[in-house]
Amino acid sequence: EDAGDLQGATVDLKVGQVLNINTGDLDVDSYSGEVENPEIAEFIAGHDDGSAQFNPGVAGRSPGTTTVVLSNKDGGIEDITFTVVVSP
């Protein structure tokens, strides 16, 4: 899913499933995420290990609904707020 398409969206995940967030032209490690209820979902930071880039993501942990806010360290980019619904 493109980061810009997540604003205001509702994303359905299953427990153990990971939402892959495409950062486009922005560095994969430039996003941080805050999950309202970390028992339901977990933000996974993007990183570059020198040979490959790994997009940030959100992993479903247990059934429920929570809000996720993505922030970007690059100035001028507004926070992206969306809802994650995790099913068994």
C-alpha angles and dihedrals in degrees: 000000000000112000092232092055092058097070106119093351129136114225122198117212135170122226106281094018119122127213107222109215116207108212095194112201093353123095113268090232095049095087127082124185138208120200116202092214111025091188089069101041140003131212114229114202120229118239144179115224094189096260101049140018121229119202121228117254149174120241124206110235107170137353116284145075127279141164122244125199119196118199128188123214090214108095123248097032114118122225116266114225122191141153126247120202113194120197128189 
